Amino acid sequence: MTRKPSTATLCRFLAAALTLLLAACGSQPPVPDWQMNAHGAAERASAAHLAGEGRVAQQEWARARAEVARTGRPELLARVELLRCAAQVASLEGGACPAFEPLRQDATPPERAYADYLAGRLTPEQAALLPPAQRSAAANVDAIAGIAEPFSRLVAAGAAVQAGRATAQLLVLASDTAAAQGWRRPLLAWLLLRVRQARAAGDEPLAAQLERRIAIVQAGGASPAATGQMPR
């Protein structure tokens, strides 16, 4: 069974990534229904995305947007889109965040900085506006290994790829992070990137080993005979 991020895991990331509805993550007084509903939908959407359940993720993102839209506050919609983009960057799906751009003018400077961080175009001036963990990661790629929260660590690794700063060690760290959490979608993406790098370096044994791991993830635990695949 694919392991999905716990509520605590996603709440910690939401706080670090400037995402919405922090009150729903702690022992706070009752909050409005739209806030609870949006938080829950965003959490389920992120979990589904990481698990590779694309249709469910799309439905939950739409639900989160609809709940936040009830407030008429574009800055809150911007935060939803930042979380969505972060989940995509963790899965190496590109740092562009087209749904955020129409909301950029109403977003705060830290939110605009985070969007540019995800896209790999952060400026030195913007770096000071990032949360501490992301600020360190933007300054030094080796600092990503010190990020304790797995989701945030994987997002930082994806942002480093977007900025052209990824190292071979970072790719191993990212794939190990996704594997430890059972996050199918990012794991496949990071393993495929490692295959390409191994082949570019002429390391065919490593590429073949990584492809065997990819086959296991894609088969979902089924035997090679059941899937028609042959071990290499």
C-alpha positions in Angstrom: 0.0 0.0 0.0 1.3 3.4 -0.9 2.1 5.5 2.2 0.5 8.9 2.2 1.7 11.9 4.1 0.2 12.2 7.6 -1.7 15.3 8.7 1.3 16.3 10.9 3.7 16.0 8.0 1.6 18.1 5.7 0.9 20.7 8.4 4.6 21.2 9.0 5.2 21.6 5.3 2.3 24.0 5.0 3.9 26.2 7.6 7.3 26.1 6.0 6.1 26.7 2.5 3.8 29.7 3.4 0.7 27.7 2.5 -2.7 28.3 3.8 -4.7 27.7 6.9 -2.1 27.3 9.6 -4.8 27.6 12.2 -6.2 24.2 11.1 -2.9 22.6 12.0 -2.9 23.3 15.7 -5.0 23.4 18.7 -6.8 26.6 17.9 -10.4 27.8 18.5 -13.0 26.6 16.0 -12.4 28.0 12.5 -14.8 28.7 9.6 -16.0 25.7 7.6 -14.5 26.9 4.4 -11.1 27.0 6.1 -11.3 23.4 7.5 -12.7 22.2 4.1 -10.0 23.9 2.1 -7.2 22.6 4.4 -8.5 19.1 4.2 -8.9 19.2 0.4 -5.4 20.6 0.0 -4.0 17.9 2.2 -5.8 15.1 0.4 -4.8 16.6 -3.0 -1.1 16.6 -2.0 -1.3 13.1 -0.7 -3.0 11.8 -3.8 -0.5 13.6 -6.1 2.4 12.0 -4.3 0.7 8.6 -4.5 0.3 9.0 -8.2 -3.5 9.3 -8.0 -3.9 12.0 -10.5 -7.7 12.1 -10.9 -8.2 12.3 -7.2 -5.6 15.0 -6.9 -7.3 17.1 -9.5 -10.7 16.8 -7.8 -9.3 17.7 -4.4 -7.4 20.7 -5.8 -10.6 22.0 -7.4 -12.4 21.5 -4.1 -9.7 23.4 -2.2 -9.9 26.3 -4.7 -13.7 26.4 -4.6 -13.6 26.6 -0.8 -11.0 29.4 -0.7 -12.8 31.3 -3.5 -15.8 31.7 -1.2 -13.7 34.3 0.6 -13.0 36.4 -2.4 -9.3 36.7 -1.3 -6.9 36.1 -4.2 -3.9 35.9 -1.8 -5.4 32.8 -0.3 -5.9 31.2 -3.7 -2.3 32.1 -4.4 -1.2 30.0 -1.4 -3.3 27.0 -2.6 -1.5 27.2 -6.0 1.9 27.4 -4.3 1.2 24.2 -2.4 0.1 22.6 -5.7 3.2 23.7 -7.5 5.4 22.5 -4.6 3.9 19.0 -4.9 4.7 19.1 -8.7 8.2 20.3 -8.2 8.8 17.5 -5.7 7.8 15.2 -8.5 10.1 16.9 -11.1 7.1 18.2 -13.1 8.5 21.6 -13.8 8.7 24.7 -11.6 6.3 26.9 -13.7 3.1 27.7 -11.8 0.7 29.1 -14.4 -2.3 29.2 -12.1 -0.3 31.3 -9.6 0.7 34.0 -12.2 -2.8 35.7 -12.4 -2.7 35.9 -8.6 0.8 37.2 -8.3 -0.1 40.8 -8.1 -2.2 40.2 -5.0 0.3 37.8 -3.4 2.7 39.0 -0.7 6.4 39.4 -1.4 7.3 36.2 0.4 4.8 34.2 -1.6 6.2 35.7 -4.9 9.7 34.8 -3.7 8.5 31.2 -3.0 7.0 30.9 -6.4 10.2 32.0 -8.0 12.2 29.7 -5.8 10.1 26.8 -7.1 10.7 27.9 -10.7 14.4 28.1 -10.2 14.7 31.8 -10.7 15.1 33.2 -7.2 17.1 36.3 -6.8 19.5 37.0 -3.9 17.1 39.7 -2.6 14.2 37.3 -2.6 16.1 34.6 -0.8 15.8 36.5 2.4 12.0 36.2 2.2 12.0 32.4 2.2 11.4 30.3 5.3 14.7 29.3 7.0 15.0 25.8 5.6 14.4 26.9 2.0 16.7 29.9 2.5 19.5 27.6 3.4 18.7 25.2 0.6 18.7 28.1 -1.9 22.1 29.2 -0.7 23.8 25.8 -0.4 22.5 22.6 -2.1 24.2 20.5 0.5 21.9 22.0 3.2 19.0 20.1 1.6 20.1 17.0 3.4 19.6 18.7 6.7 15.9 19.5 6.1 14.1 17.2 8.5 10.6 17.2 6.9 10.6 14.8 4.0 8.1 16.7 1.8 10.0 20.0 2.3 13.3 18.2 1.6 11.9 16.8 -1.7 10.6 20.2 -2.8 13.9 21.8 -2.1 15.6 19.1 -4.2 13.2 19.7 -7.0 13.8 23.4 -6.8 17.5 22.8 -7.0 16.9 20.8 -10.2 14.9 23.7 -11.6 17.8 26.1 -10.8 20.4 23.8 -12.4 22.1 23.2 -9.1 21.4 19.5 -8.5 24.2 17.1 -7.8 24.4 13.3 -8.2 24.3 13.0 -4.4 21.2 15.2 -4.3 19.4 12.8 -6.8 20.2 9.9 -4.5 18.9 11.8 -1.5 15.7 12.7 -3.2 15.0 9.2 -4.5 15.8 7.8 -1.1 13.4 10.3 0.5 10.6 9.4 -1.8 11.2 5.7 -1.4 11.2 5.9 2.4 7.8 7.6 2.3 6.4 5.3 -0.3 5.6 8.3 -2.6 5.2 6.6 -5.9 5.0 9.6 -8.3 8.1 11.5 -7.2 10.0 8.2 -6.7 9.5 7.3 -10.4 10.5 10.7 -11.5 13.7 10.8 -9.5 14.7 7.3 -10.5 14.1 8.1 -14.1 16.3 11.1 -13.8 19.1 9.0 -12.2 18.8 6.5 -15.1 19.4 9.3 -17.6 22.4 10.6 -15.6 23.8 7.1 -15.2 23.6 6.5 -19.0 25.1 9.8 -19.8 28.0 8.9 -17.5 28.3 5.5 -19.2 27.3 3.6 -16.0 25.1 0.9 -17.6 25.1 -1.4 -14.5 23.7 1.4 -12.4 21.2 2.3 -15.0 20.0 -1.3 -15.2 19.8 -1.5 -11.4 17.7 1.7 -11.3 15.4 0.4 -14.0 14.7 -2.8 -12.0 13.6 -0.5 -9.1 11.4 1.4 -11.5 9.8 -1.8 -12.7 8.9 -2.8 -9.2 7.2 0.5 -8.5 5.4 0.4 -11.8 4.2 -3.1 -11.3 2.9 -2.3 -7.8 4.4 -5.4 -6.3 3.1 -7.8 -9.0 5.4 -10.5 -10.1 7.3 -10.1 -13.5 5.3 -13.0 -14.9 2.1 -11.3 -14.0 3.1 -8.1 -15.7 4.8 -9.6 -18.7 8.1 -8.0 -17.6 11.4 -9.8 -17.5 14.1 -9.0 -14.9 17.3 -7.6 -16.3 
